[in-house]
Amino acid sequence: MSTLTIEDLTVAYGDGAPVLDGLDLHIGDGTVLALLGANGAGKTTLLRALTGLVPAGGRVLLDGADLTGTATEDRVRGGLALVPEGRSTVVELTVEENLRLGALWRHRGAARRAAVAEMYELFEPLARRRHAPGHTLSGGERQMLALARALIARPDVLLLDEPSLGLAPLVVAQLLGVLRETASRRGLTVLLAEQNVTGALSVADRGVVLSLGEVVADRPAAALAADPALRHAYLGF
Amino acid sequence: MDRLVFLLSTGLARGAVLALFALSLVIVWRAARVINFAQAAMAIVAVYVAFALTAASGSYWLGLAGALAAGAVLGALVERGPLKLVPRDTPLPGMIVAIGLVMVLQSGLAIAFGPDHRPVRAPFSQRPFLLGDIPVLSAYALFVLLLAGGVMAVLALLFGRTSLGLQLRAAAFAPETSRLLGVRVPRMVTAGWMLSVATAALAALLLVPTELGLNPHAADLLFVNAFAVAVVGGLDSPLGALIAGLAVGVLVSLVTGYVSAAAAPLAVLGLLTAVLLVRPGGLFAAKEARSA
C-alpha cells in the first residue's frame, strides 16, 4: 500500500489565474478517492501535474519520496500510473503490443508474458482481440486496454481521468467493478477523476470536490453522496 | 532484350540504395517529425570517415564499420546538440537547422579535403556477369542488393520483434502516452536519429563507387531522389520506402538507358507529381489518422 501526498500544488497556464491554487491532499493506504467537480474545476490539470506533464509549484510525495522536478517516465517507474482522458491507445500498435509496452520496464521474459496473460483474464474481450490494431477497437475496448496497460505495470498509485467518458452504462459498471476489485486485492491507491459522480462514489472510499482549483469538500464517499446541498451546489444534480 | 535485362538488374541495385536512403528519411521522420535536409551531408561526413579508415588500414570492411559508427554518432550529436536548441512543436525550426547543417558540413568537408572528386574503389568487381550472352548484375551490384536487403530485414526485425523497436514505434506515434508508460522518449528519439543517419551513411557508402567518386556533394542527388521515394511511398511507411525505392531505381535506370541521364530526374519528378495528385499522403500512407 502506498500514500500520495500533495503539498501546496499550484498550476497556472501562461499569465492567467492559477488553475490549481495551493492544493493540499493526502491519499493513503489503498484508498479509492473520487475526485469530483464541474468542467474547469482542475481535475485533469491535477492529474497531469502529478505525473509531471504540466509544470507545477509545490511538492508531490509518493511514500515520502519527493517526485518534484522529476521526469514523467521516472514518476511512472517510481510507481505512479495515469490513464489519461481519451483512452490513449497507441492506435498504430496491436492490443498485445500496447500491453507489452505497458509491461516493458516492470517485467521481463516469462514474467512479462504472465503479466499479459493475467490482463487477458481480467479483461476477457481484449484476449479475443489481442492481434487487432488499436484503431479497430471500440470505445469500451480502448478504455479496457488503457486500464489494463496501466495495471500491468503494477503501480502503487493509479490515476484515472474520466474513464467513463462516452461509454455505455454497462461498460462503465464493468470497468469500475474491475477497478474496485483490483484496488482491494492489490491494496492499490486510486485517484479517480470523474464527471460520473454516482458511478465514482459507488466504488470510492472517499470523495473530494474541486471547485476553481480548490478543495471545497473532502468526506467519506457515502457521506458526500448523501449531502444534497453539496451535490446541488458543486456537482449539478 | 539484353539491354532491358541489364537495365532492370542494375536498376534494382540502384533502387536498393535509394530505398535504404529513403528508409533513413522515414526513420527520422517517424522518430522526430523532421525532414532531415542534412541527411546527405551527414551521410557524406560518415563516408569520408570510411574513406580515411580504409586508406589507413587497407580494409574496406573497417571503413564500412567506421561509416556506420560515424553516422550513428553524428546523428546523436545533431539531435542532442543543435536540434535541442530549437522549438520542436512545429517542424520548421528543425528544417532550418538541417539546412544550416548542410552548409556547415559541406563547407567544412570542402575546406578539410578539397572539392575534388576522390575515386573510391568498390570491394568487388563492377563488370557485369554474363548470363549466356546477356550482361546482368556485377558482383558489386549483387553485394549492394544483398547488403541493402539484409539491412532492411534487420531493421524490420528490430522494429517489429524487439522491445527497443516497440518503444521506438510507440515513442514516434504517441510520445506523451509512451512517457506515461515509462518509455524514455528522448532516448528513443536519439536512437531513431542514430539508426537513421547510420542507414543513410551505408546507402551513401554503397553509392559512391558507382558514381564519379567522393566529394562533399556526392550524395546530393541521392537525397533528392530518395526524398521523392519517401514521399511517393508515404513518409510514415518503411514498406513504402522499400517498394517505391526499387520502383524509382528501375525507372531511373530505364530512362537513363533508353532516353538519357538528363531525362531521369524529370521522370522522377513526373512520378512524384502523379502520385501526389492521386494520393497526397503517398502510396502506402496509413489510412487511419490518429484519433486517440
Contacts between the chains, C-beta under 8 A, distances in Angstrom:
chain1	res1	chain2	res2	distance
A	51	B	180	6.5
A	53	B	176	6.9
A	53	B	179	7.8
A	53	B	180	7.8
A	71	B	179	7.7
A	72	B	179	4.3
A	72	B	180	6.5
A	73	B	179	5.1
A	73	B	182	5.2
A	73	B	183	6.4
A	73	B	184	5.3
A	73	B	185	7.2
A	76	B	179	7.4
A	76	B	180	6.2
A	76	B	181	6.8
A	76	B	182	4.3
A	77	B	182	5.0
A	81	B	180	7.5
A	82	B	180	5.3
A	84	B	176	7.9
A	84	B	177	7.5
A	84	B	180	6.7
A	86	B	292	5.6
A	87	B	292	5.2
A	88	B	174	7.4
A	88	B	177	4.6
A	88	B	180	7.1
A	88	B	292	6.3
A	89	B	292	5.2
A	90	B	170	5.3
A	90	B	173	5.6
A	90	B	174	4.6
A	90	B	177	5.9
A	90	B	178	7.5
A	91	B	173	7.6
A	91	B	288	6.5
A	91	B	290	6.1
A	91	B	291	6.6
A	91	B	292	5.8
A	92	B	169	6.9
A	92	B	173	4.7
A	92	B	174	8.0
A	92	B	286	7.1
A	92	B	288	7.8
A	92	B	290	7.9
A	93	B	166	7.6
A	93	B	169	6.8
A	93	B	170	6.5
A	93	B	173	7.4
A	97	B	166	6.0
A	97	B	170	8.0
A	100	B	163	7.7
A	100	B	166	6.3
A	101	B	166	5.9
A	101	B	167	7.2
A	101	B	170	5.3
A	101	B	178	7.3
A	101	B	181	5.4
A	101	B	183	7.1
A	102	B	181	5.1
A	104	B	163	5.7
A	104	B	166	7.2
A	104	B	167	6.8
A	104	B	181	7.5
A	104	B	182	6.9
A	104	B	183	7.3
A	105	B	182	4.2
A	105	B	183	7.9
A	106	B	182	7.7
A	133	B	288	7.7
A	134	B	292	7.6
A	135	B	288	4.3
A	135	B	291	7.1
A	142	B	292	6.4
A	149	B	181	6.7
A	153	B	181	7.3
A	153	B	182	6.7
